[in-house]
Amino acid sequence: MLKQSLHYKLLQKLSPQQIQLMKLIQLPTQAFEERLKQEIEENPALDSGKEESDSLDNDLFNEFDDTGNEKIEAEDINIDEYLSDDEIPSYKTQANNYAADDDEKNVPYAAGTSFHQSLKNQLSTYIFNDDELAIAEFLVGSIDDSGYIRREILDLVDDLAFTANVFTTEEKVISILKRVVHNLDPIGVGARDLKECLIIQLKRKKNTKIRTLAIKILESAFDHFVKKHFKKLQEKFTISEDELKEVNTEISKLNPKPGSSYAGNNKIAEQIVPDFSIKLIDGELDLVLNSRNAPELRVSREYNTMLKGYQEATVKSKSQKDAVLFIKQKLDAAKWFIDAIKQRQQTLLVTMNTIMNYQYDYFLTGDERKLKPMILKDIADKINMDVSTVSRVANSKYVSTPYGTKLIKEFFSESMKNDQGEDVSTKEIKKILETVVIEENKKKPLTDEKLATILKEKGYPIARRTVAKYREQLDLPVARLRKEM
């Protein structure tokens, strides 16, 4: 039997306006511009531009019940609260941080033939029957952007039967792969792994003694070559160190990702638009918010006129009353959106200004070793905001500096103690580690143990495991793989 009971709960919920603000804060510049366009299209009461019009009073009309539902009739609306005699709109967010001749520069992108379309076009130079053409096109379509076929041949045979109604064998597919696809440009395309890719490229070149030896080494001792077991290779093939050096040089000239080298592989590059600009002027740092983050917005003049017409009308029809209720909803939405943009600008500027001051020495010099340990909470405490707000600002925003355009979250790092007990940024340690590896003797590369010893001598006592972790984060291979002849 069901029982009814009454429970009290204390819940903290964000208002729709707060949710809107949080969503706007986390958007980078380009996404923010798209969101502005979308809002202007969806809300006819919102306009952009510099046209002067009658504005609305700053006070929001507060005729809602506790649940946020409208509880008013058209007669209850105080039209005067929505109308003002001011000539300049009060709901405008103006950008005064750019010159009049700073035209927006659009970067054009070439619309050339795609990588896969180029491969398919090359198939027209071969003679096929219907099934062979279907297999060749399917193989080309299975090539990834790096130029490889990553799937098993048996899986391709099954897919051909199910999707293209072509029933064939593994041997037939492999035959077309080697006879046709492996001969397409760029050289090496269609390989199933790195070993096959390198061998295809060597075989397409003019035959020489060193290239023949290189093919032989790749075919029968690929693992030894990849792991740089040079002594074993010399013993196995009875060759000198100079000959092995020539083989290594020859193979190093090959392209391990033939697809990525294709000039027509026109993926639309992501154009980074900095959200902030930091300039060094007379030895002082100057922070500016990108003008594209500070658009001019105003309430539509047409809606203002409609309200005045309703106010002046002596007889008000039901359709007019319905229109006024609709107008009120759109005007409130426009006000909230413009207020959210104002708050977004303020939040971005306050947060970035605090980050700039926290990392003042770095922004003055550009020396990454001067980056201080900084976590989200450090900034949140200074600006009296939540850590999540700082995270939204830092996660996807960029800042233009005299030393390049940087992702803001890169300025955050954890701290470690040096030998003097001072807190230093992990980025500083990584920079020194990277420098040590670059300057090492490549014939005798330093192991993680030796790297830890060197860092300790420089005043950074960290464990070997920590060195290995930092080395992997820097995308540096182990000592054996850094070895050169």
C-alpha positions, 0 to 999 in steps of 0.5 A: 500500500502506497503511503504519502509523506511530506519531506523538506529539502534545502536545494541550491539551484542556479537561476537561468540567468546564472546558467546563461552567464556560465555558458557564455564565460566558457566560450572562446571568441569564435564560439562566442560570436556564433552564440551572439549571432544565434541569439540575435536571430532567435530574439527579434528584440535584440539588435547589434550595431551603433545605431542610436535608438530610444533605450530601455530603463535598466530596472528589470520588470519584476512581475513574476511569481516565486517559480519564475512563471509569468503572472501578469496580464497585459493591463498590468504591464507598466509600459513606462518602465520599458521606455526612456527618453535617453538618446543613447541606449543604456544596454550597450557593451561598447568596445573602445580598445581598437582603432578605426582602421583595425579592419577584421581580417578573414583568413581564406582557405583553399578548397582543393581536392581532398586526399581521398578524392585524389586517390579515387581520381588516380584509379581511373588510370587503371583497367578494372572489371566492376568487382575490381573497381568496387574493391579498389574504391573500397580500399581507398575509402578505408585509408585513414588521414595518415595514409594507412589501412588499419583494418584487417583484410578479412574485415574488409572482405566481410564489409565488401559483401555486406555493404557493396554486395561484392563477394571476394577473397582475401587473396583477391583484395591483397592482390589489388592492394599491392598491384594498385593501391600501393602504386598510388601517390603519395608513395607509401599510401595504403600500407597496413603498418609502418614497416610496410609503408617504409618498404613500399617507399624504398621499392619505389625509389631507384635501386642502390646497394644501400637501399637494397640493404635497407629493405633487407633490414626492414623485412627481416630485422625491423624490431632490431632497427626500431629499437636501435640495436645497432650492434646486433644489426651489424653482426646479423648482416655483417656490415660496417658501422658506416654502412649502417649509418647510410642505411639509417640516413636513407630510412630517416628520409622516408615519410612515416605518414604519407597521407599527411604530406598530401598538399591537397589534404585541406582540412580547415585549420582552426584559426586561433583568435586570442581572447586577450592581448598583453603588450609591453609598453614602456616597461609596463604590461598592458592587458586588453580584451579582444574587441570581438568579445565586447560587441555593441548590443541594444534593444530593437527600435521597432519593439520600442515603437510597438510599446509606445503605440500600445501605450498611446492607443485608446482602444486595446484589442486582444491581439494587441494585448497578446503582442505586448505580452510577447514583447515583454518576454523578448525584452526581458530575454534581451536585457538578461542576455546583454547583462550576461555579456557585460558580466562576462567581459568583467569576469574575463578581464578580472581573471586574466588581469589577476593571472597576468599580475601573478605571473608578472615576471614571466610576461615581462621576460617570456622566460618560462623558468620564471613561471610561478607555481599556480593552481586554479584556487590561487586565482579564485581566492584572489578574485573571490570567485569559484574555482569552476569559474576560473577554470571556464575562463582558462580552459579554452581561451588564448592570450596574445603576448610579445612571446607568442599566442598562449593557451591560458591554462598553460600558465597553471602548474603544480609546485615542487620544492627545490633544494633551498625549500622554495616552491618552484613550478613543475614547468620550470623543471620540465624546461630544464629537463628538456634543455638537458636532453637536447644538449646531451651526447646522442651517441651516449644518451642520458638515462632517467637515473642520470637525468635525475642526478643532473637535476639534483645537482641543479637544485631540483631533487626529484625521483627517477620516476618523476623524471620519467613522467616529465620526460613522457609529458614532453614527448621525449623517448627513452635513452635507447631510442634517442641514441644516434650513430 
